[in-house]
């Protein structure tokens, strides 16, 4: 529902980043649950804090097998971001109904909405879009 999405964005936008509690996985998990009714697995904050462990977890976590890569983004797609495919270190959620923006959080900006092309260009990231295999 659009009003739920607007309320969600108003509530969380601008929330400061915190490596242990308010990181990109926290936000993606929250958005998937509240906006799309999907559960993402809990991840140990220590794994999120260490960039190498984060990349390995995102690439090899058993839950990744429950999602499939799609070539173009859809509303609610989980977005994995990184310089190398299979070694992503950041994530967000694609919101088509909100102008085709990626909801994510980072140290510098906190919770924000960014256009995919700008986000990819600014960070030199490859964006990988995933949706559940069964919808």
N, C-alpha and C positions, 0 to 999 in steps of 0.2 A: 504494500500500500504506500502510495506516494507520501502521505502525511507522516507515516511512521519513518520513512527515510529522511524526510526533512527534519523531524525531531531528533533522529539519531545523529545527523550531521551537525545540527545546532548544539547538541549536548557534547559531542566529542571534538569537533573542529577546534584547533588551537591548543588542545591538551598537550602539555609539554612531554617530550620524549623522556623515558627512563629506561636504561639498559635492562634492568631486572624486571620491572613491572609494566611499563607502558612502551613496549617495543613493537616492531612491525608484526611479529607473530601474534602478539596479544590483540592488536587491532584487527588483523585479518580474521582471527578466530571469533572475535566479538561481532564483526560485521557479517561474517558468514552465518553465525547463529541467529542474530537478531533480524537481519534483513532477508536471509534466504533459507532459514531453517535447517542449515547444514552444520554438522559438528566436525571440527578439525581436532586432531589429537593434541593433548597437552604436551608441552615440550619443556624440559628442564631449563630454567633460566640460565644456567651455566653454559649450556650449549648455544643459546642465543647470543650470549656475551662474547664468545670466542668465534671469530670469523671463520676459521677453518672448520671447526666443529659444526657451525651453522650450515656451511656449504655442504658438508658431508651428510648431515641430517636431512637437509632438504632434498638431496639427491637420492638417498638410500632408504628413507623412512618407509616402512611397509604400507602406510596409508597412501603414499604416492601412487601405488598400483591401482587405487580406487578412483583415480582421476585420469583423464585423458587430455592430451595436448590438442588445442584447436588453433588453426592458422590465423583466424581473426577473432578479436575479443567479442564476448557476449556479456550481457548484463549479469553481474555476479561472478564472473570468472575470477579465479585466484590468479594473481599475477606474480610470477617469480622473476626476479631481476638480478642480473649479474653480468660481468664482462665475458664470461665463458659459459656456454650451454652445459648444463649438468653440474655447474659449480656456482649456482645462484646464492647470493648472500642477503637478499632483501625480498620482501613480499608486500603485496597490497591486494586490493580488490577493485576490479573494473566496474564502474557504475555508468552504464550506457544511458540510463534515464536522466542522469545528471550532467549531460553534455559530453559523455564519453571520457570521463576523467578517472584517474586511479587514486583511490583513497589509500594513503599510507602514512607512516610517521617516521621521522628521522631526527637525529640529534639537533640539527640546526633549526628546523622549522616546527617540530611537533607534528600533530595530526593535520594533514593538508590534503587537498585535491589537486592533482597535476595532470595536464594533458600527456598522454603516452609519448608522443613524439618529442616534446620538450624534456620530459623526464629521461628518456633514452639518450637524447643528445647531450644534455647537461652532464650526465654521469657516464656516458659512453657505455650504456648497459644494453644488453640484449633482453627483450621482454618475452617471457614464455607465458602463454595463457592456458589455463587448465580449467576444465569443468568435470563434475562427477561423471563417471562412466554410465551410471544409471540415473536418469532424471525423471 
